[in-house]
């Protein structure tokens, strides 16, 4: 094992920000010589290459045609095959910015969680703050985003309902959920939880399945104590896999597989479905649902009591998650608080009604 080194996994689909992500990553690392990248690039011929004007022997890349892409789960599996005994593993998206000394902050967080006796197998994970918040006042460094709610989509798959803000007060708050765009832990997890290459075209379902696998293998996920990376959430005009390739029928087979796993009676039944990429036996599937307040039978989620975790929580905004159920992606779009949208529609409707009545009276 290469001590104090970090392997960064980046799955990129026709992403013009990939090149900037890599530059920003190395520029903000305290020890860039300890950072190794594994990139799976899925581009069209004229797309900007992730390594445009970048020459670094610590970067490995697999270049695929966008027509050969099978979604994020398959790309992340390929990324993991580029790992070469680096001590830590960091999974991000290709549209990310980093705070100064992010590498030391991540490693220190993992070591502190273990030192404090909070967990022997810690994971840092959440939906990072928007890239629009990249330059924030220092007094907000501990106001981070976390998965607050989940719901069941039309396929019966558990999906994160965006994220809210919480003030960690520089502490580590446990969460049931890991995400695809920010996951940092010791690389030894790859032995117990290898990436599954058979989940073709899976978007919604990737994160909840990974959460369950980590949890049942005895890992504990924590919200980072401070903001470490920032994520680009407004990408409406960027290329998307579902616009380039029609894969609905192929996806349904994977969705059915994940649905059966989520509704399995126990870990053993789930592992019959998942084979070599299954759940652990340190905790049960039902333990996960109890911990995460998910009623799998009635397909309901009991909202967390924020004050139970942190008295200073100020959940004043959402990062909302869109998907290819209606175009599913793990890339969270920056749609703020659904209630505000509803209020706007109601207000606009009242104005129209008022205008209609005035015209009729006149």
C-alpha positions as CSV (number, residue, x, y, z in Angstrom):
1,X,0.0,0.0,0.0
2,X,1.4,3.4,-1.0
3,X,1.1,5.4,2.3
4,X,-0.7,8.7,2.3
5,X,-1.5,8.5,-1.4
6,X,-5.0,9.2,-2.8
7,X,-6.6,7.5,-5.8
8,X,-9.2,9.8,-7.4
9,X,-11.9,8.1,-9.5
10,X,-13.4,10.2,-12.2
11,X,-16.1,9.0,-14.6
12,X,-16.6,11.6,-17.3
13,X,-19.3,11.6,-19.9
14,X,-18.7,14.2,-22.6
15,X,-17.9,16.7,-19.8
16,X,-16.2,19.9,-20.9
17,X,-15.4,20.7,-17.2
18,X,-13.3,17.5,-16.8
19,X,-10.1,19.2,-17.8
20,X,-10.7,22.1,-15.4
21,X,-11.5,19.7,-12.6
22,X,-8.2,17.9,-12.9
23,X,-6.3,21.2,-13.0
24,X,-8.2,22.5,-10.0
25,X,-7.6,19.2,-8.1
26,X,-3.9,19.3,-8.4
27,X,-3.5,23.1,-7.9
28,X,-5.3,22.8,-4.6
29,X,-3.7,19.7,-3.2
30,X,-1.2,20.1,-0.4
31,X,0.8,17.2,-1.7
32,X,0.0,16.8,-5.4
33,X,2.8,14.2,-5.8
34,X,0.6,11.9,-3.7
35,X,-2.5,12.2,-5.9
36,X,-3.2,9.6,-8.5
37,X,-6.1,9.7,-11.0
38,X,-8.1,7.0,-12.7
39,X,-10.3,8.5,-15.4
40,X,-12.8,6.8,-17.7
41,X,-13.6,9.3,-20.5
42,X,-16.6,8.7,-22.7
43,X,-16.4,11.3,-25.5
44,X,-17.5,12.2,-28.9
45,X,-14.7,12.9,-31.4
46,X,-14.9,16.7,-31.1
47,X,-15.3,16.8,-27.3
48,X,-12.6,18.3,-25.2
49,X,-10.3,15.7,-23.8
50,X,-10.0,15.5,-20.1
51,X,-6.2,15.6,-20.4
52,X,-6.0,18.5,-22.9
53,X,-2.6,20.1,-22.2
54,X,-2.1,18.0,-19.1
55,X,0.9,15.7,-18.9
56,X,1.1,13.8,-15.6
57,X,2.6,10.3,-15.0
58,X,0.2,9.8,-12.0
59,X,-2.9,9.9,-14.3
60,X,-4.3,6.8,-15.9
61,X,-7.1,7.1,-18.4
62,X,-9.4,4.8,-20.3
63,X,-10.9,6.5,-23.4
64,X,-14.2,5.1,-24.7
65,X,-16.5,6.2,-27.4
66,X,-19.6,7.8,-26.0
67,X,-21.6,5.1,-27.9
68,X,-20.0,2.5,-25.7
69,X,-21.1,4.2,-22.5
70,X,-23.3,2.2,-20.1
71,X,-24.0,4.7,-17.4
72,X,-22.1,5.8,-14.3
73,X,-21.9,2.4,-12.5
74,X,-20.1,0.7,-15.3
75,X,-17.7,3.7,-15.7
76,X,-17.0,3.7,-12.0
77,X,-16.2,0.0,-12.2
78,X,-13.6,0.7,-14.9
79,X,-12.2,3.5,-12.9
80,X,-11.7,1.2,-9.9
81,X,-9.6,-1.1,-12.1
82,X,-7.1,1.7,-12.5
83,X,-6.4,1.8,-8.7
84,X,-2.8,0.8,-7.9
85,X,-2.5,0.3,-4.1
86,X,-3.1,3.9,-3.2
87,X,-4.0,4.2,0.5
88,X,-7.2,6.3,0.1
89,X,-9.9,6.3,-2.5
90,X,-11.8,9.4,-3.6
91,X,-14.8,9.2,-6.0
92,X,-15.9,12.5,-7.5
93,X,-17.7,13.7,-10.7
94,X,-15.9,15.4,-13.6
95,X,-17.4,18.8,-12.7
96,X,-15.9,19.5,-9.3
97,X,-13.8,22.2,-7.6
98,X,-11.7,21.8,-4.5
99,X,-10.8,23.8,-1.5
100,X,-7.2,24.5,-0.6
101,X,-5.4,21.5,0.9
102,X,-8.4,19.2,0.3
103,X,-6.2,16.1,0.4
104,X,-5.0,16.8,3.9
105,X,-8.6,17.7,5.1
106,X,-9.9,14.4,3.8
107,X,-7.2,12.2,5.3
108,X,-7.3,14.1,8.6
109,X,-11.1,13.7,8.8
110,X,-10.8,9.9,8.4
111,X,-8.1,9.7,11.0
112,X,-10.0,11.9,13.5
113,X,-13.1,9.8,13.1
114,X,-11.1,6.7,14.0
115,X,-9.2,8.5,16.8
116,X,-12.4,9.7,18.4
117,X,-13.7,6.1,18.4
118,X,-16.7,7.0,16.1
119,X,-15.9,4.3,13.6
120,X,-13.2,1.9,12.6
121,X,-14.4,2.0,8.9
122,X,-15.4,5.6,8.2
123,X,-16.6,7.0,4.9
124,X,-17.0,10.7,4.0
125,X,-19.9,11.3,1.7
126,X,-22.6,13.8,0.8
127,X,-23.9,16.0,-2.0
128,X,-21.4,18.8,-2.0
129,X,-22.4,22.4,-2.0
130,X,-23.0,24.1,-5.4
131,X,-20.0,25.3,-7.4
132,X,-21.8,28.7,-7.2
133,X,-20.9,28.7,-3.5
134,X,-17.2,28.0,-4.2
135,X,-16.0,31.3,-2.7
136,X,-17.8,31.4,0.7
137,X,-17.0,33.3,3.9
138,X,-14.8,31.4,6.3
139,X,-17.5,31.4,8.9
140,X,-19.7,29.2,6.7
141,X,-17.0,26.6,6.2
142,X,-18.8,24.2,8.5
143,X,-22.3,24.7,6.9
144,X,-22.4,21.7,4.6
145,X,-25.1,19.9,2.6
146,X,-26.5,16.5,3.5
147,X,-29.1,14.1,2.3
148,X,-32.3,15.2,4.2
149,X,-35.1,13.3,2.5
150,X,-35.6,10.4,0.2
151,X,-38.6,9.1,-1.8
152,X,-39.6,6.2,-4.0
153,X,-39.6,6.9,-7.7
154,X,-42.1,5.4,-10.2
155,X,-40.0,2.2,-10.4
156,X,-40.1,1.8,-6.6
157,X,-36.4,2.7,-6.3
158,X,-35.3,4.8,-3.4
159,X,-34.0,8.2,-4.6
160,X,-32.4,11.1,-2.7
161,X,-34.6,14.2,-2.6
162,X,-31.9,16.7,-3.0
163,X,-30.1,18.0,0.0
164,X,-30.4,20.5,2.8
165,X,-27.9,22.6,4.8
166,X,-26.6,21.7,8.2
167,X,-24.0,23.3,10.5
168,X,-21.7,20.6,11.6
169,X,-19.9,22.8,14.2
170,X,-16.8,21.0,13.0
171,X,-18.1,17.7,14.2
172,X,-18.8,14.4,12.3
173,X,-22.4,13.6,11.8
174,X,-23.4,10.1,10.8
175,X,-25.6,9.5,7.8
176,X,-27.1,6.4,6.2
177,X,-26.4,7.6,2.7
178,X,-23.4,7.7,0.4
179,X,-23.4,9.5,-2.9
180,X,-21.7,9.1,-6.3
181,X,-20.2,12.5,-6.5
182,X,-18.3,12.6,-3.2
183,X,-17.0,9.5,-1.5
184,X,-13.8,9.3,0.4
185,X,-12.5,6.4,2.4
186,X,-9.6,4.0,2.9
187,X,-9.0,1.9,-0.3
188,X,-9.3,-1.4,1.6
189,X,-13.1,-1.2,1.0
190,X,-12.5,-2.4,-2.5
191,X,-11.8,-5.9,-1.3
192,X,-15.2,-6.2,0.4
193,X,-17.2,-3.9,-1.8
194,X,-15.9,-4.1,-5.4
195,X,-17.8,-2.1,-8.0
196,X,-20.4,-4.0,-9.8
197,X,-19.9,-4.1,-13.7
198,X,-23.4,-5.5,-14.4
199,X,-25.6,-2.5,-13.5
200,X,-25.9,-1.1,-17.0
201,X,-27.6,2.2,-17.4
202,X,-28.3,2.6,-13.7
203,X,-28.6,6.1,-12.4
204,X,-31.2,6.3,-9.7
205,X,-30.5,3.2,-7.6
206,X,-26.7,3.4,-7.8
207,X,-26.4,5.4,-4.6
208,X,-28.9,3.7,-2.4
209,X,-27.5,0.3,-3.4
210,X,-24.0,1.5,-2.6
211,X,-25.2,2.9,0.7
212,X,-26.7,-0.5,1.7
213,X,-23.5,-2.4,0.7
214,X,-21.3,-0.1,2.7
215,X,-23.6,-0.2,5.7
216,X,-24.0,-4.0,5.8
217,X,-20.2,-4.4,5.4
218,X,-19.8,-2.5,8.7
219,X,-18.8,0.9,7.3
220,X,-20.1,4.1,8.7
221,X,-20.8,7.1,6.5
222,X,-20.3,10.6,7.8
223,X,-21.1,14.1,6.5
224,X,-17.8,15.9,6.0
225,X,-17.2,18.2,9.0
226,X,-16.5,21.1,6.5
227,X,-16.9,21.8,2.8
228,X,-14.1,20.1,0.8
229,X,-15.4,20.0,-2.8
230,X,-18.0,21.9,-4.7
231,X,-20.2,20.4,-7.5
232,X,-21.6,21.9,-10.7
233,X,-25.3,21.2,-10.6
234,X,-26.7,23.3,-13.4
235,X,-25.9,21.4,-16.5
236,X,-29.1,21.5,-18.5
237,X,-27.4,22.3,-21.8
238,X,-24.6,19.7,-21.5
239,X,-24.7,16.3,-23.3
240,X,-26.5,13.5,-21.5
241,X,-26.3,9.8,-22.0
242,X,-30.1,9.4,-22.4
243,X,-30.2,12.1,-25.1
244,X,-27.4,10.4,-27.1
245,X,-28.4,6.7,-26.6
246,X,-31.8,5.1,-26.3
247,X,-31.5,2.4,-23.6
248,X,-34.9,2.3,-21.8
249,X,-35.5,-1.4,-22.5
250,X,-31.9,-2.3,-21.4
251,X,-32.3,-0.2,-18.2
252,X,-35.5,-1.9,-17.1
253,X,-33.6,-5.2,-16.5
254,X,-31.2,-3.5,-14.2
255,X,-34.0,-1.6,-12.4
256,X,-35.8,-4.8,-11.8
257,X,-32.7,-6.3,-10.3
258,X,-32.2,-3.4,-7.9
259,X,-35.9,-3.4,-6.9
260,X,-35.6,-7.1,-6.0
261,X,-32.5,-6.4,-3.9
262,X,-34.1,-3.5,-2.0
263,X,-37.2,-5.7,-1.3
264,X,-35.3,-8.8,-0.3
265,X,-36.2,-10.4,3.0
266,X,-32.6,-10.6,4.2
267,X,-29.0,-10.2,3.2
268,X,-28.8,-13.8,2.0
269,X,-31.7,-13.4,-0.5
270,X,-30.2,-10.1,-1.7
271,X,-26.8,-11.8,-2.4
272,X,-28.4,-14.5,-4.5
273,X,-29.3,-11.7,-6.8
274,X,-26.1,-9.7,-6.5
275,X,-23.7,-12.6,-6.6
276,X,-20.1,-11.4,-6.1
277,X,-21.2,-7.8,-5.5
278,X,-23.4,-8.3,-2.6
279,X,-24.2,-7.1,0.9
280,X,-22.1,-7.8,3.9
281,X,-23.2,-9.7,7.0
282,X,-22.0,-7.2,9.7
283,X,-25.4,-5.7,9.7
284,X,-28.8,-6.6,8.1
285,X,-30.8,-5.0,5.4
286,X,-33.5,-4.3,7.9
287,X,-30.9,-2.6,10.1
288,X,-30.3,-0.2,7.3
289,X,-33.9,0.6,6.8
290,X,-34.4,1.2,10.5
291,X,-31.3,3.4,10.7
292,X,-32.4,5.4,7.6
293,X,-36.1,5.7,8.7
294,X,-37.3,4.0,5.5
295,X,-40.4,1.9,5.5
296,X,-39.7,-0.5,2.7
297,X,-43.0,-2.3,3.0
298,X,-45.2,0.8,2.6
299,X,-42.7,2.7,0.5
300,X,-42.5,5.6,2.9
301,X,-39.8,7.7,4.5
302,X,-40.0,9.1,8.0
303,X,-38.2,12.5,7.9
304,X,-35.2,12.9,10.2
305,X,-35.4,15.1,13.3
306,X,-32.7,17.6,12.4
307,X,-32.4,18.8,16.0
308,X,-31.5,15.3,17.1
309,X,-28.3,15.6,15.1
310,X,-27.5,19.3,15.3
311,X,-29.3,22.1,17.2
312,X,-27.8,24.7,14.9
313,X,-29.1,23.1,11.6
314,X,-30.4,25.8,9.2
315,X,-32.0,23.9,6.4
316,X,-32.6,27.0,4.2
317,X,-32.1,25.6,0.8
318,X,-32.3,22.5,-1.4
319,X,-30.2,21.0,-4.1
320,X,-32.8,19.0,-6.0
321,X,-32.1,15.7,-7.8
322,X,-33.4,15.0,-11.3
323,X,-33.3,11.6,-12.9
324,X,-33.9,9.6,-16.1
325,X,-37.2,8.3,-14.7
326,X,-38.0,11.6,-16.3
327,X,-34.4,11.9,-17.3
328,X,-32.4,10.4,-14.5
329,X,-29.0,11.5,-13.4
330,X,-26.9,11.5,-10.3
331,X,-26.0,15.1,-11.3
332,X,-28.0,17.1,-9.0
333,X,-29.7,20.1,-10.6
334,X,-29.8,23.4,-8.6
335,X,-33.5,23.6,-8.2
336,X,-34.2,25.4,-5.0
337,X,-37.0,24.4,-2.5
338,X,-40.0,22.9,-4.3
339,X,-42.4,24.9,-2.1
340,X,-41.1,28.2,-3.6
341,X,-41.9,26.9,-7.1
342,X,-45.5,25.9,-6.0
343,X,-46.0,29.4,-4.4
344,X,-44.9,31.1,-7.6
345,X,-47.3,29.0,-9.7
346,X,-50.2,29.8,-7.3
347,X,-49.3,33.5,-7.3
348,X,-49.1,33.6,-11.1
349,X,-52.5,31.8,-11.4
350,X,-54.1,34.3,-9.0
351,X,-52.8,37.2,-11.2
352,X,-54.2,35.6,-14.3
353,X,-57.6,35.0,-12.6
354,X,-57.6,38.6,-11.4
355,X,-57.0,39.9,-15.0
356,X,-59.7,37.6,-16.4
357,X,-62.3,38.9,-13.8
358,X,-61.4,42.6,-14.5
359,X,-61.9,42.1,-18.3
360,X,-65.3,40.4,-17.8
361,X,-66.4,43.2,-15.4
362,X,-65.4,45.9,-17.8
